[in-house]
């Protein structure tokens, strides 16, 4: 009987696992009240907490009343954790819209979109850089420097959709594209960091002492598979529950 109960529990565990797939974390900034800051606010979309300050004391304003975010405080960077760790990312599973308002300062990164693990180690870092008057989007591979060019000849004041097409946690790398452009080669996680899951994102609005160079964001979407530990705990708990009920019936 004991073996029969364990077999049923294991079967139930594997039936449960598919339901843990396909989690999508979204943010379109459209659900917030008309306040000058979103710090401490949090819209729906499988997040674990509200937006918090990662650097400085950023203040955000709504961009043309459409829910998109632009910065007024400098330097400014916010972060927000997920409600679960994602140990696998779907194909084309990360996307976001990004815009550079001004790019007159050259050869240094502006604002950046970043993913983090539960230990707050950065992995994917994507942002704008102006090289000699050529505005580009880069997959940043070294903090404070450039990286792999995802697109060039870009314009200020225009939103571009960035899609992370593949994430390879085993080798700490990813591929990405901008709009309908070509997929990049493999890009190493920033600073060659070793990361096995994503637990949060940060949005850096500007590195400079003026909000004139703000990087704006919209429509974030992240789809993947939760850390298997969550499913394993469910399975073990189910086994324990069924076995304890069996023992209580004997008494």
TORSE-826250 format. One record per atom (N, C-alpha, C): chain; atom name; x, y, z. Coordinates in steps of 0.001 Angstrom, whole numbers, plus 500000, padded with zeros to 6 digits. Atoms other than C-alpha are relative to their C-alpha. Last residue first. Layout:
N
 cadena atomo     px     py     pz
      A    CA      X      Y      Z
...
# end
This chain:
251
 cadena atomo     px     py     pz
      A     N 500259 499826 498579
      A    CA 495166 504201 514293
      A     C 498499 499978 500303
      A     N 499654 501250 499326
      A    CA 495485 502694 510813
      A     C 499704 500092 501498
      A     N 501125 500921 500198
      A    CA 493651 505706 509370
      A     C 500244 498687 500718
      A     N 501071 499613 499067
      A    CA 496239 508036 510894
      A     C 498791 499086 499863
      A     N 499636 500425 498661
      A    CA 499063 506139 509158
      A     C 498885 500337 500998
      A     N 500084 501460 499961
      A    CA 497408 506444 505735
      A     C 500293 499497 501426
      A     N 501427 500359 499947
      A    CA 496806 510139 506291
      A     C 499821 498484 500109
      A     N 500461 499712 498642
      A    CA 500495 510596 507144
      A     C 498517 499663 500145
      A     N 499491 501056 499108
      A    CA 501487 508815 503916
      A     C 499519 500227 501430
      A     N 500720 501247 500248
      A    CA 499233 511012 501800
      A     C 500445 498899 500953
      A     N 501396 499848 499609
      A    CA 500568 514217 503349
      A     C 499230 498697 499829
      A     N 500093 500018 498546
      A    CA 504214 513173 503129
      A     C 498567 500076 500482
      A     N 499686 501353 499544
      A    CA 503915 512300 499452
      A     C 499830 499899 501513
      A     N 501148 500834 500330
      A    CA 502174 515574 498741
      A     C 500216 498569 500457
      A     N 501057 499694 499051
      A    CA 504873 517526 500562
      A     C 498770 499131 499770
      A     N 499639 500609 498726
      A    CA 507572 515760 498570
      A     C 498928 500254 501057
      A     N 500066 501457 500118
      A    CA 505839 516642 495321
      A     C 500302 499297 501302
      A     N 501407 500366 500095
      A    CA 505225 520291 496275
      A     C 499853 498482 499964
      A     N 500554 499868 498661
      A    CA 508811 520651 497419
      A     C 498518 499631 500010
      A     N 499525 501132 499214
      A    CA 509963 519299 494052
      A     C 499425 500046 501411
      A     N 500798 501172 500362
      A    CA 507786 521771 492168
      A     C 500396 498792 500835
      A     N 501378 499743 499592
      A    CA 509288 524743 493982
      A     C 499114 498796 499725
      A     N 500097 500246 498557
      A    CA 512795 523305 493643
      A     C 498575 500194 500489
      A     N 500616 501304 499743
      A    CA 512265 523222 489879
      A     C 499871 499673 501470
      A     N 498994 500867 499402
      A    CA 512950 527010 489690
      A     C 499356 498666 500349
      A     N 499536 499763 498635
      A    CA 510138 528480 487624
      A     C 501071 499009 500435
      A     N 500381 501117 499144
      A    CA 509987 528117 483827
      A     C 500532 500262 501408
      A     N 499073 501096 499731
      A    CA 510078 531156 481573
      A     C 499418 498975 500939
      A     N 500684 501292 499908
      A    CA 508440 534243 480137
      A     C 501022 498893 500229
      A     N 499004 501033 499715
      A    CA 509578 537852 480645
      A     C 499260 498693 500227
      A     N 500600 501330 499912
      A    CA 507636 540802 479195
      A     C 501110 498969 500172
      A     N 499069 501074 499651
      A    CA 508418 544509 479571
      A     C 499240 498687 500087
      A     N 500462 501320 500444
      A    CA 506173 547002 477773
      A     C 501063 498909 500199
      A     N 501414 500332 500075
      A    CA 507929 550379 478179
      A     C 499865 498516 499687
      A     N 500374 501403 500170
      A    CA 511261 551964 478969
      A     C 498495 499848 499908
      A     N 501373 500299 499608
      A    CA 512987 555369 478781
      A     C 499632 498561 499635
      A     N 500447 501146 500788
      A    CA 516699 556216 478762
      A     C 498629 499594 500525
      A     N 500749 501116 499446
      A    CA 517403 559677 480147
      A     C 499704 498926 498957
      A     N 499497 501204 500664
      A    CA 520130 561882 478708
      A     C 499250 498749 500457
      A     N 500076 499808 501457
      A    CA 518465 565241 479448
      A     C 500403 498733 499255
      A     N 501056 500857 500533
      A    CA 517977 563933 482998
      A     C 499810 500202 498497
      A     N 501101 499255 500603
      A    CA 521314 565502 483830
      A     C 498982 499029 499439
      A     N 500485 499015 499032
      A    CA 524187 564373 486018
      A     C 498898 500875 499416
      A     N 499449 498654 500063
      A    CA 524738 561271 483921
      A     C 499345 500937 501014
      A     N 498744 499993 499269
      A    CA 524361 557527 484312
      A     C 500500 501417 500240
      A     N 498888 499182 500471
      A    CA 520702 557564 483274
      A     C 501207 499848 500901
      A     N 500492 498942 500865
      A    CA 517479 555610 483426
      A     C 501123 500897 499489
      A     N 499199 498809 499757
      A    CA 518782 552326 484770
      A     C 499579 501059 499000
      A     N 500063 499044 501098
      A    CA 515992 549776 484750
      A     C 500831 501211 500399
      A     N 499817 498593 499655
      A    CA 516543 546753 486962
      A     C 499948 500830 498731
      A     N 499472 499131 501051
      A    CA 515177 543242 486663
      A     C 500264 501378 500589
      A     N 500370 498588 499953
      A    CA 514660 540481 489203
      A     C 500519 500708 498760
      A     N 500938 499721 498913
      A    CA 514889 536746 489937
      A     C 499522 501440 500033
      A     N 500317 498579 499947
      A    CA 516706 535219 486971
      A     C 498921 500216 501065
      A     N 501424 499654 500009
      A    CA 518337 531817 487319
      A     C 499866 501515 500010
      A     N 500794 501187 500347
      A    CA 521674 530018 486928
      A     C 498500 500255 500013
      A     N 501368 499825 499514
      A    CA 524083 532972 486841
      A     C 499174 498811 499534
      A     N 500669 501291 500026
      A    CA 527868 532905 486441
      A     C 498645 500132 500676
      A     N 500648 500497 498784
      A    CA 529195 536365 485668
      A     C 499348 498648 499758
      A     N 499861 501467 499972
      A    CA 531497 536842 482663
      A     C 499407 499401 501269
      A     N 498849 500293 499133
      A    CA 531596 540595 483461
      A     C 500247 498499 500159
      A     N 499089 498905 499694
      A    CA 528148 540893 481822
      A     C 501071 499569 501004
      A     N 500537 499186 498918
      A    CA 526627 537602 480674
      A     C 501054 501032 500405
      A     N 499745 500435 498624
      A    CA 528342 536475 477495
      A     C 499268 500895 500990
      A     N 499441 498900 499223
      A    CA 526727 537225 474132
      A     C 500175 499523 501439
      A     N 500083 500135 498549
      A    CA 526061 534405 471653
      A     C 500726 501165 500672
      A     N 499269 501166 499525
      A    CA 525736 535660 468080
      A     C 499836 499919 501517
      A     N 498565 499867 499743
      A    CA 523018 538178 467418
      A     C 500660 498641 500176
      A     N 499608 500462 498670
      A    CA 519619 537528 465834
      A     C 501515 500106 500156
      A     N 499411 501328 499875
      A    CA 518995 539582 462728
      A     C 500327 499674 501461
      A     N 498612 500213 500407
      A    CA 516690 542581 462778
      A     C 500485 498585 500247
      A     N 499984 501150 500916
      A    CA 512885 542527 463004
      A     C 501413 499706 499512
      A     N 501047 499974 501014
      A    CA 512953 544785 466073
      A     C 499996 498729 499167
      A     N 500757 498750 499890
      A    CA 516279 544554 467864
      A     C 498986 500051 498875
      A     N 500184 499255 501246
      A    CA 517800 541113 468392
      A     C 499201 501259 500292
      A     N 501042 498969 500010
      A    CA 519158 538987 471214
      A     C 499887 500622 498623
      A     N 500075 499368 501310
      A    CA 521252 535925 472041
      A     C 498847 500992 500027
      A     N 501317 499793 500592
      A    CA 522278 534768 475510
      A     C 500157 500531 498582
      A     N 500028 499204 501221
      A    CA 525212 533585 477626
      A     C 498570 500101 499465
      A     N 500030 498589 499601
      A    CA 526198 531975 480917
      A     C 500040 500946 498796
      A     N 498783 499360 500482
      A    CA 527160 528558 479495
      A     C 500020 501510 500222
      A     N 498878 500926 499842
      A    CA 524672 526358 481337
      A     C 501325 500639 499614
      A     N 499450 499906 498651
      A    CA 522292 529304 481708
      A     C 501208 499089 500197
      A     N 499294 501250 499723
      A    CA 521796 529543 477945
      A     C 500659 500117 501374
      A     N 499177 499877 498796
      A    CA 519205 532243 477197
      A     C 500567 498622 500323
      A     N 499554 501231 499340
      A    CA 517750 532574 473701
      A     C 500799 500357 501243
      A     N 500536 501159 500718
      A    CA 515770 535197 471751
      A     C 500363 498669 500644
      A     N 498981 501001 499672
      A    CA 516214 538183 474031
      A     C 499462 498675 499480
      A     N 500435 501349 499648
      A    CA 513964 540634 472217
      A     C 501215 499144 500312
      A     N 498887 500949 499861
      A    CA 514580 544392 472090
      A     C 499416 498663 500440
      A     N 500316 501230 499273
      A    CA 511774 546621 470806
      A     C 501196 499066 499973
      A     N 499586 501209 500715
      A    CA 512924 550111 469844
      A     C 499685 498791 500872
      A     N 499966 501256 499254
      A    CA 511204 553318 471000
      A     C 500396 498856 499071
      A     N 500742 501109 500608
      A    CA 512185 556464 469122
      A     C 500116 498758 500875
      A     N 501432 499721 499981
      A    CA 513213 559823 470626
      A     C 499134 498914 499400
      A     N 500520 499624 498695
      A    CA 516839 559412 469611
      A     C 498502 500272 499878
      A     N 500400 498603 499811
      A    CA 517494 557610 466360
      A     C 499572 500246 501441
      A     N 501292 499777 499363
      A    CA 519373 554396 465639
      A     C 499752 501488 500235
      A     N 500711 499018 500799
      A    CA 522177 553920 463122
      A     C 498635 500327 500549
      A     N 499356 498692 500063
      A    CA 523227 550748 464911
      A     C 499229 500921 499069
      A     N 500546 499167 501082
      A    CA 521679 547495 466138
      A     C 500738 501329 500012
      A     N 501265 500614 500409
      A    CA 522677 544589 468389
      A     C 499348 500758 498851
      A     N 500959 499083 500628
      A    CA 526323 545569 468767
      A     C 498769 499219 499550
      A     N 500424 500452 501320
      A    CA 528134 543201 471162
      A     C 498942 500956 499444
      A     N 500181 501435 500109
      A    CA 529843 544918 474077
      A     C 499672 499622 498574
      A     N 500909 500409 501068
      A    CA 530644 548388 475316
      A     C 499853 498485 499992
      A     N 499397 500046 501340
      A    CA 532137 549547 478598
      A     C 498952 499565 498985
      A     N 499459 498703 500366
      A    CA 531019 550618 482072
      A     C 500611 500058 498617
      A     N 500593 498837 499341
      A    CA 530559 547044 483254
      A     C 500704 501289 499604
      A     N 499132 499533 498918
      A    CA 531880 544582 480677
      A     C 499391 501250 500598
      A     N 499263 501148 499469
      A    CA 529745 542470 478320
      A     C 500967 500363 501118
      A     N 498812 499587 499252
      A    CA 527024 544994 477421
      A     C 500678 498772 500610
      A     N 500010 500963 498916
      A    CA 524641 543685 474756
      A     C 501290 500231 500770
      A     N 498980 501005 499732
      A    CA 524667 546879 472782
      A     C 499518 498990 501038
      A     N 500408 500814 498855
      A    CA 522155 549218 471156
      A     C 500990 498864 500147
      A     N 500098 501452 500104
      A    CA 523754 551812 468906
      A     C 499380 499408 501259
      A     N 500691 500532 498831
      A    CA 523657 555560 468255
      A     C 499737 498514 499792
      A     N 500790 501158 500413
      A    CA 526270 556497 465646
      A     C 499370 499378 501250
      A     N 501242 499537 500607
      A    CA 527544 560025 466363
      A     C 499107 498881 499505
      A     N 499730 499080 501098
      A    CA 531091 558851 466936
      A     C 498766 500498 499293
      A     N 498617 500045 500481
      A    CA 530003 555875 469013
      A     C 500158 500928 498809
      A     N 499785 499157 501177
      A    CA 526816 556566 470974
      A     C 501487 499964 499650
      A     N 498689 499354 500007
      A    CA 525935 553715 473375
      A     C 500106 500804 498702
      A     N 499540 499144 501095
      A    CA 522432 552456 474269
      A     C 501434 500486 500218
      A     N 500223 498568 499948
      A    CA 521642 549577 476613
      A     C 500577 500731 498801
      A     N 500182 499460 501349
      A    CA 521430 545845 477252
      A     C 499712 501493 500104
      A     N 499981 498532 499895
      A    CA 522681 543989 480348
      A     C 499960 500555 498577
      A     N 500263 499271 501242
      A    CA 521884 540284 480739
      A     C 500000 501499 500283
      A     N 499775 500947 501100
      A    CA 523530 538708 483791
      A     C 499844 500729 498663
      A     N 500552 499636 501311
      A    CA 523810 540798 486948
      A     C 500342 498963 498949
      A     N 498927 499995 500988
      A    CA 524403 539216 490358
      A     C 499390 500269 498633
      A     N 499863 498683 500616
      A    CA 521736 540188 492877
      A     C 501271 500108 499159
      A     N 498898 499400 499261
      A    CA 522066 536953 494875
      A     C 500349 501390 499504
      A     N 500460 499763 498633
      A    CA 518594 535933 493654
      A     C 501099 500566 500895
      A     N 500395 501218 499314
      A    CA 519736 536382 490029
      A     C 499627 500338 501444
      A     N 499211 500382 498823
      A    CA 519644 539667 488157
      A     C 499558 498638 500507
      A     N 500604 501079 499215
      A    CA 518458 540935 484768
      A     C 500963 499612 501112
      A     N 499178 501089 499452
      A    CA 519484 544330 483386
      A     C 499139 498949 500671
      A     N 500900 501029 499484
      A    CA 518039 547062 481136
      A     C 500860 498844 500479
      A     N 499900 501419 500349
      A    CA 520518 549910 480720
      A     C 498879 499184 500638
      A     N 500744 500891 499130
      A    CA 520699 553718 480686
      A     C 500027 498572 499483
      A     N 501066 499212 499386
      A    CA 523516 555423 478799
      A     C 499262 499072 500977
      A     N 501379 500494 499945
      A    CA 526762 553613 478057
      A     C 499053 501016 500622
      A     N 500298 500550 498680
      A    CA 529881 555629 477193
      A     C 498552 499510 500010
      A     N 499078 501067 499606
      A    CA 531496 556436 473835
      A     C 499829 499485 501427
      A     N 499588 501147 500802
      A    CA 529741 559742 473155
      A     C 500885 499018 500766
      A     N 498781 500496 499366
      A    CA 527683 562345 474999
      A     C 500387 498687 499336
      A     N 498886 499133 500397
      A    CA 525199 563893 472538
      A     C 501321 499622 500664
      A     N 498799 500827 500119
      A    CA 522778 560969 472809
      A     C 501215 500827 499618
      A     N 498919 499128 500473
      A    CA 519471 562458 473957
      A     C 501277 499179 499993
      A     N 500507 498656 500254
      A    CA 516079 560856 474645
      A     C 501043 500928 499397
      A     N 499000 499053 499515
      A    CA 517111 557222 474245
      A     C 499558 501411 499639
      A     N 499829 498782 500777
      A    CA 514193 554783 473934
      A     C 501073 500869 500643
      A     N 499002 499111 499419
      A    CA 513632 551180 475068
      A     C 500229 501190 499066
      A     N 499826 498835 500864
      A    CA 510807 548690 474554
      A     C 500923 500986 500701
      A     N 500294 498705 499393
      A    CA 511100 545315 476267
      A     C 500209 501080 498956
      A     N 500101 498884 500938
      A    CA 511281 541624 475436
      A     C 499682 501268 500773
      A     N 499836 498693 499364
      A    CA 512331 538447 477206
      A     C 499886 501074 498924
      A     N 500707 499869 498728
      A    CA 511058 534992 476274
      A     C 500170 501317 500724
      A     N 500567 498650 500123
      A    CA 511974 534914 472589
      A     C 499282 500415 501282
      A     N 499504 499387 501230
      A    CA 512541 531187 473247
      A     C 499258 501316 499783
      A     N 500561 500447 501271
      A    CA 511417 530590 476831
      A     C 500736 500630 498814
      A     N 500721 498930 500693
      A    CA 513704 531281 479779
      A     C 499527 499478 498651
      A     N 499980 500196 501445
      A    CA 514769 528547 482188
      A     C 499153 501095 499369
      A     N 498779 500740 500295
      A    CA 515657 528743 485883
      A     C 500108 499647 498522
      A     N 500151 500645 501307
      A    CA 513116 531478 486593
      A     C 501319 499339 499626
      A     N 498763 500034 500780
      A    CA 513020 532340 490306
      A     C 499743 499259 498688
      A     N 499347 501303 500001
      A    CA 509566 533203 491627
      A     C 501302 500108 499218
      A     N 500592 500780 498919
      A    CA 507454 536266 492491
      A     C 500533 498573 500041
      A     N 501083 500875 500453
      A    CA 509804 538410 490406
      A     C 499388 499293 501214
      A     N 499822 501460 499994
      A    CA 511862 541215 491947
      A     C 498786 499268 499439
      A     N 501207 500666 499527
      A    CA 511727 544904 490896
      A     C 500200 498494 499928
      A     N 500027 501444 500200
      A    CA 514604 547324 490395
      A     C 498674 499456 500512
      A     N 500958 500714 499161
      A    CA 514996 551052 489912
      A     C 500090 498509 499720
      A     N 500105 501414 500347
      A    CA 517876 553171 488640
      A     C 499032 499342 500968
      A     N 501243 500670 499652
      A    CA 518378 556916 488584
      A     C 499973 498564 499504
      A     N 500168 501168 500868
      A    CA 521377 559196 488643
      A     C 498786 499201 500445
      A     N 498749 500578 500474
      A    CA 519680 561589 488369
      A     C 500980 499833 501158
      A     N 498943 499993 499001
      A    CA 516001 562464 488897
      A     C 501248 499310 499477
      A     N 499713 498603 499688
      A    CA 513617 563397 486074
      A     C 501117 500106 501026
      A     N 499411 499595 498729
      A    CA 513402 560045 484374
      A     C 500078 501505 500143
      A     N 498780 499249 500264
      A    CA 511061 558720 481693
      A     C 500482 500572 501323
      A     N 499279 499324 498938
      A    CA 508445 556019 481950
      A     C 501206 500766 499484
      A     N 498570 500240 500151
      A    CA 505771 554938 479507
      A     C 500747 500855 501014
      A     N 499541 501041 499096
      A    CA 502228 555039 480849
      A     C 501461 499654 499857
      A     N 500310 501325 500529
      A    CA 500736 556879 477894
      A     C 500488 498871 500892
      A     N 501236 500516 499437
      A    CA 500423 560334 479469
      A     C 499657 498587 499582
      A     N 501142 499642 500870
      A    CA 503048 561763 477132
      A     C 498696 499375 500476
      A     N 499568 499501 501307
      A    CA 505783 559947 479093
      A     C 498763 500210 499126
      A     N 500643 500684 501111
      A    CA 504707 559554 482707
      A     C 500343 500697 498687
      A     N 501200 499314 500478
      A    CA 507211 560848 485220
      A     C 499427 499222 498831
      A     N 500457 500325 501344
      A    CA 509767 559031 487292
      A     C 498760 500806 499659
      A     N 501390 499602 500128
      A    CA 511802 560167 490279
      A     C 499587 499775 498550
      A     N 500629 499678 501278
      A    CA 515049 558457 491117
      A     C 498541 500410 500139
      A     N 501376 499759 499591
      A    CA 516742 558737 494503
      A     C 499191 500373 498767
      A     N 500458 498629 499888
      A    CA 520213 557353 493932
      A     C 498576 500094 500511
      A     N 498929 499011 500018
      A    CA 520662 553749 492875
      A     C 499414 501395 500086
      A     N 498713 500700 499990
      A    CA 518604 550615 493411
      A     C 501165 500984 500065
      A     N 498843 499231 500440
      A    CA 515318 552234 494400
      A     C 501258 499162 500094
      A     N 499177 499409 498958
      A    CA 512315 549939 494621
      A     C 501189 500732 499402
      A     N 498765 499410 500496
      A    CA 509435 548933 492356
      A     C 500743 500670 501151
      A     N 500153 498748 500735
      A    CA 506860 546833 494200
      A     C 501350 500456 499456
      A     N 500012 498812 499160
      A    CA 507226 543194 495217
      A     C 499835 501222 499097
      A     N 499963 500363 498594
      A    CA 507086 539628 493960
      A     C 499923 501175 500939
      A     N 498877 499415 499290
      A    CA 505967 540325 490415
      A     C 499925 499628 501473
      A     N 499102 501009 499432
      A    CA 503668 537953 488551
      A     C 501279 500588 500595
      A     N 499184 500662 501011
      A    CA 502033 540666 486334
      A     C 501029 499041 500538
      A     N 500085 501461 500057
      A    CA 500064 543234 488309
      A     C 500973 499420 498986
      A     N 501127 500513 500759
      A    CA 501182 546844 488951
      A     C 500013 498485 499967
      A     N 499827 501263 500682
      A    CA 503518 547880 491716
      A     C 498747 499537 499305
      A     N 501192 500435 500718
      A    CA 504112 551199 493422
      A     C 500277 498674 499307
      A     N 501006 500454 499054
      A    CA 506738 551845 496091
      A     C 498692 499606 499359
      A     N 499350 500693 498897
      A    CA 508865 553926 493731
      A     C 498946 499649 501052
      A     N 500592 501330 499865
      A    CA 506573 554821 490829
      A     C 500690 499196 501096
      A     N 499065 501090 499720
      A    CA 507254 558540 491131
      A     C 499258 498672 500018
      A     N 498689 499740 500594
      A    CA 505684 561759 489851
      A     C 500993 498874 500219
      A     N 499085 499474 499001
      A    CA 502200 560382 490504
      A     C 501351 500254 499350
      A     N 499239 498896 500576
      A    CA 499361 559803 488051
      A     C 500839 500691 501084
      A     N 500669 498713 499862
      A    CA 498288 556451 489436
      A     C 500901 501102 499469
      A     N 499619 499144 498879
      A    CA 499907 553343 488068
      A     C 499180 501283 500030
      A     N 500946 500150 498896
      A    CA 498221 550725 485888
      A     C 500281 500937 501168
      A     N 501270 499327 500272
      A    CA 499777 551626 482527
      A     C 499066 500023 501204
      A     N 500015 498708 499315
      A    CA 503400 550901 483374
      A     C 498682 500753 499839
      A     N 500208 498998 501050
      A    CA 503391 548085 480780
      A     C 499862 501410 500581
      A     N 500106 498629 499475
      A    CA 504905 545432 483028
      A     C 499829 500954 498827
      A     N 500233 498888 500920
      A    CA 504755 541683 482488
      A     C 499936 501335 500735
      A     N 499897 498822 499149
      A    CA 506021 538474 484069
      A     C 499917 501222 499089
      A     N 499621 498771 500689
      A    CA 504912 535373 482186
      A     C 499925 501173 500962
      A     N 500207 498794 499208
      A    CA 504829 531903 483714
      A     C 500504 501212 499235
      A     N 500694 498937 500704
      A    CA 504630 529280 480972
      A     C 499689 501223 500840
      A     N 499341 499441 501174
      A    CA 505455 526261 483042
      A     C 499201 501171 499449
      A     N 499030 499009 499554
      A    CA 504315 525521 486582
      A     C 500706 500657 498831
      A     N 500720 498790 499658
      A    CA 501156 523822 485302
      A     C 500940 501099 500468
      A     N 500328 499175 501170
      A    CA 503382 521334 483504
      A     C 499273 501290 500343
      A     N 498874 499260 500570
      A    CA 504841 520261 486900
      A     C 499629 500823 498773
      A     N 499983 498612 499535
      A    CA 501539 519294 488523
      A     C 501041 500822 499279
      A     N 501154 499325 500589
      A    CA 500993 516136 486496
      A     C 499971 501467 500393
      A     N 499691 499761 501406
      A    CA 504538 515129 487379
      A     C 498823 500614 499255
      A     N 498938 499003 500107
      A    CA 503810 515605 491082
      A     C 500299 500321 498540
      A     N 500624 498691 499792
      A    CA 500503 513755 490837
      A     C 501022 501117 499872
      A     N 500802 499707 501183
      A    CA 502298 510768 489330
      A     C 499363 501378 500126
      A     N 499051 499654 501057
      A    CA 504902 510887 492107
      A     C 499257 500356 498722
      A     N 499458 498677 499693
      A    CA 502143 510992 494685
      A     C 500953 500464 498919
      A     N 501027 499007 500289
      A    CA 500282 508072 493108
      A     C 500520 501419 500227
      A     N 500145 499952 501457
      A    CA 503471 506014 493052
      A     C 498959 501031 499593
      A     N 498846 499259 500524
      A    CA 504127 506907 496696
      A     C 499902 500137 498489
      A     N 500191 498586 499677
      A    CA 500627 505800 497653
      A     C 501135 500854 499449
      A     N 501094 499512 500836
      A    CA 500995 502464 495830
      A     C 499779 501498 500231
      A     N 499459 499785 501345
      A    CA 504396 501845 497385
      A     C 498941 500574 499068
      A     N 499090 498857 499923
      A    CA 502876 502340 500849
      A     C 500556 500334 498619
      A     N 500826 498792 500000
      A    CA 500000 500000 500000
      A     C 500863 501261 500000
# end
